[in-house]
Amino acid sequence: VNLLVISTFGIGIVYSLLETDIRAIFALYYFDLGPDVYPGFARWVVALDLILRLPGELLHQYEALVPTNPVFYKACTSG
């Protein structure tokens, strides 16, 4: 039962962090890219670029939020 609750919250947290990127990757495959010579390769490269940029973007978002409430974010990261 605990594993189910923890995994549910974990999936929710991951989705809330990555929602925009997940929707962007699905949109790549849903919409037409136009007259591209290699549409499959273009989609794959853009999706890979989105995934590779995630850690840096999340870190910059965190750095931007810390000055707003430093005690709260210190408590969250220290345990």
Secondary structure as GFF3:
##gff-version 3
##sequence-region A 1 79
A	DSSP	alpha_helix	2	30	.	.	.	ID=ss1
A	DSSP	alpha_helix	39	65	.	.	.	ID=ss2
A	DSSP	three_ten_helix	66	68	.	.	.	ID=ss3
A	DSSP	alpha_helix	70	78	.	.	.	ID=ss4
###
